[in-house]
Amino acid sequence: MSKPEIETTGSTVVYKNRWMSLREDAIVRSDGSTGLYSVVEKPDFAVIAAVSEGEIYLVEQYRYPVQRRFWELPQGSWEEQAVDPLVLARAELREETGLTAGSMLHAGRLYLGYGYSTQAYDVFLATQLAQGETQLDAEELGLVAKAFKLAIVEEMISNGQIMDATTVATLGLLRLKGLL
C-alpha cells in the first residue's frame, strides 16, 4: 500500500448541528510540511429532473445564505446518513412537487464541492409522472413548483435566473448522457 498524499494526524469537530458538522484536521503533506484542513460534513442528497412531455419541473424557494429566491431542480437530504438514494429521491420529489414517478433512472453521482465538503448527490431522471399533493417541510415554506419547457430552463440558466450549480450540473450530465 502506498503512502497517502496527505496524512491526517489529528481531527477536531469545531461545530456541529443536526444538518452539518465542521471539522479541522491537522495534516502532513507528502513533502513533510504540516497544515490544517477544514472539512464540512453534510448528509448526501438527491436531485431529481422530473420530465414529462418536453417540460421539466423546477421549484422556487428562498435561499437564506444568499437572501434571494431561486429556481432549481427538486432536491434534498435527510438527517440520517444511511438513506437509500432512490427512497430519498422519490420522497423529495413528492414532498416538493406533489409528483410521483412511474420510472426513476439513476443517472449518476456527483460531489457538491469536494474541495471543502464530503457531501455528494445522486442524480435521478423521473418520468411517467402523476400529480398529487405536496408535503412541504417547515424549511420549505413558500416553495413554488412549476413545469417549464426545457428550452426555457436553458434560457434561465444562460441569463442567470437559475444559479444553482447542482441544477446546472444535473442538466448537463443528463444532456451528455442523451437523456434530455
Buried (B, 14 or more C-beta within 10 A) or exposed (E): EEEEEEEEEEEEEEEEEEEEBBBBBBBBEEEEEEEEEEBBBBBBBBBBBBBBEEBBBBBBBBEEEEEEEBBBBBBBBBEEEEBEBEEBBBBBBBBBBBBBBEEBBEBBEBEBEEEEBBBBBBBBBBBEBEEEEBEBEEEBEEBEBEBBEBEBBBEBBEEEBBBBEBBBBBBEBBEEEEBB
